[in-house]
Amino acid sequence: MKYPIACVAAAVALSACAAIPNREDRMVQGQPEPYRMGFLSGCASGKAAAGSPYHVFLKDAQRAMDEPMYAAAWNDGFAVCKSEREQVDRIMLRR
């Protein structure tokens, strides 16, 4: 009887986490779709460039050529997230 209660509690806890948007999602909230997609792809790419093993380089090259807003947002996301990831690494290495 203990296991069903534990499973329900775990499911409730996980569903609560899914409802909380991450920081990057909050940063682009209310922006047009090309900006959101560009920023989020650039952000993942910036984290990957800074050495994060949990992120990959993402860029829709054709879309970047066709949509200036996507391209600008990708650059914004890349710069912000790469810088933040590098700062976290510097702080962690000082310990």
TANOR-V13889 format. One record per pair of residues at least 4 apart in sequence whose ideal C-beta (glycine too) atoms are under 8 Angstrom apart, sorted by the first residue. I is the first residue (numbers start at 1). GAP is how many residues later the second one is. D is the distance in Angstrom with one decimal. If there is no record, write none. Layout:
<<I | GAP | D> <I | GAP | D>>
//
This chain:
<<1 | 4 | 7.1> <2 | 4 | 6.1> <3 | 4 | 6.2> <4 | 4 | 6.4> <5 | 4 | 6.3> <6 | 4 | 6.3> <7 | 4 | 6.3> <8 | 4 | 6.4> <9 | 4 | 6.4> <10 | 4 | 6.2> <11 | 4 | 6.2> <12 | 4 | 6.6> <13 | 4 | 6.9> <14 | 4 | 6.6> <15 | 4 | 6.9> <16 | 4 | 7.3> <21 | 4 | 3.9> <21 | 5 | 5.4> <21 | 8 | 7.4> <22 | 4 | 7.3> <23 | 4 | 6.5> <24 | 4 | 6.9> <24 | 15 | 7.3> <24 | 16 | 5.9> <24 | 19 | 5.2> <24 | 53 | 7.6> <24 | 57 | 7.3> <25 | 4 | 6.6> <25 | 15 | 7.7> <27 | 12 | 7.0> <27 | 53 | 7.9> <28 | 7 | 6.4> <28 | 8 | 4.4> <28 | 11 | 4.9> <28 | 12 | 6.7> <28 | 45 | 7.8> <31 | 4 | 4.1> <31 | 5 | 5.2> <31 | 8 | 7.3> <31 | 42 | 7.7> <32 | 4 | 7.1> <32 | 37 | 6.6> <33 | 4 | 6.2> <34 | 4 | 6.0> <34 | 29 | 7.7> <34 | 33 | 5.0> <34 | 35 | 4.4> <34 | 36 | 4.4> <34 | 39 | 6.9> <35 | 4 | 6.0> <35 | 34 | 5.4> <35 | 35 | 7.3> <35 | 37 | 7.8> <35 | 38 | 4.3> <36 | 4 | 6.2> <36 | 37 | 7.4> <37 | 4 | 6.2> <37 | 23 | 7.8> <37 | 26 | 7.8> <37 | 33 | 6.3> <37 | 36 | 7.6> <38 | 4 | 6.0> <38 | 25 | 7.8> <38 | 26 | 7.5> <38 | 29 | 7.7> <38 | 31 | 6.8> <38 | 32 | 3.9> <38 | 33 | 6.6> <38 | 34 | 7.1> <38 | 35 | 3.1> <38 | 36 | 4.1> <38 | 38 | 7.8> <38 | 39 | 6.7> <39 | 4 | 6.0> <39 | 34 | 4.2> <39 | 35 | 7.0> <39 | 37 | 5.8> <39 | 38 | 3.8> <40 | 4 | 6.7> <40 | 37 | 6.4> <41 | 4 | 6.3> <41 | 17 | 4.1> <41 | 18 | 5.9> <41 | 19 | 6.9> <41 | 33 | 5.7> <41 | 36 | 6.8> <42 | 4 | 6.1> <42 | 16 | 8.0> <42 | 17 | 7.4> <42 | 31 | 6.6> <42 | 32 | 3.7> <42 | 33 | 6.3> <42 | 34 | 6.5> <42 | 35 | 2.9> <42 | 36 | 3.9> <42 | 37 | 7.8> <42 | 39 | 7.2> <43 | 4 | 6.6> <43 | 34 | 3.8> <43 | 35 | 7.0> <43 | 37 | 6.8> <43 | 38 | 3.9> <44 | 4 | 6.4> <44 | 11 | 4.7> <44 | 12 | 6.5> <44 | 13 | 7.6> <44 | 14 | 5.0> <44 | 33 | 7.9> <44 | 37 | 7.4> <45 | 4 | 6.2> <45 | 10 | 7.5> <45 | 11 | 7.8> <45 | 12 | 4.6> <45 | 13 | 5.5> <45 | 14 | 6.1> <45 | 29 | 7.5> <45 | 32 | 7.6> <45 | 33 | 5.3> <45 | 36 | 8.0> <46 | 4 | 6.3> <46 | 31 | 6.4> <46 | 32 | 4.0> <46 | 33 | 6.7> <46 | 34 | 7.0> <46 | 35 | 3.8> <46 | 36 | 3.3> <46 | 37 | 7.6> <46 | 39 | 6.8> <47 | 5 | 4.1> <47 | 7 | 7.5> <47 | 8 | 4.0> <47 | 34 | 5.1> <47 | 35 | 6.9> <47 | 38 | 4.8> <48 | 4 | 5.7> <48 | 7 | 4.3> <48 | 8 | 5.4> <48 | 9 | 5.1> <49 | 8 | 7.2> <49 | 29 | 7.3> <49 | 33 | 5.4> <50 | 31 | 7.7> <50 | 32 | 4.8> <50 | 35 | 3.7> <50 | 36 | 4.9> <50 | 39 | 6.9> <51 | 34 | 7.2> <51 | 38 | 6.7> <52 | 33 | 5.7> <59 | 5 | 6.3> <59 | 15 | 6.1> <60 | 4 | 6.3> <60 | 10 | 7.2> <61 | 4 | 6.6> <62 | 4 | 6.2> <63 | 4 | 5.4> <63 | 7 | 5.1> <64 | 6 | 5.8> <64 | 7 | 4.2> <64 | 10 | 6.1> <65 | 6 | 7.5> <66 | 4 | 7.9> <67 | 4 | 6.6> <68 | 4 | 6.1> <69 | 4 | 6.1> <70 | 4 | 6.2> <71 | 4 | 6.7> <72 | 4 | 6.4> <73 | 4 | 6.2> <74 | 4 | 6.1> <75 | 4 | 6.3> <76 | 4 | 6.2> <77 | 4 | 5.9> <78 | 4 | 5.8> <79 | 4 | 6.2> <80 | 4 | 6.3> <81 | 4 | 6.1> <82 | 4 | 6.3> <83 | 4 | 6.3> <84 | 4 | 6.5> <85 | 4 | 6.5> <86 | 4 | 6.4> <87 | 4 | 6.5> <88 | 4 | 6.2> <89 | 4 | 6.2> <90 | 4 | 6.8> <91 | 4 | 7.8>>
//
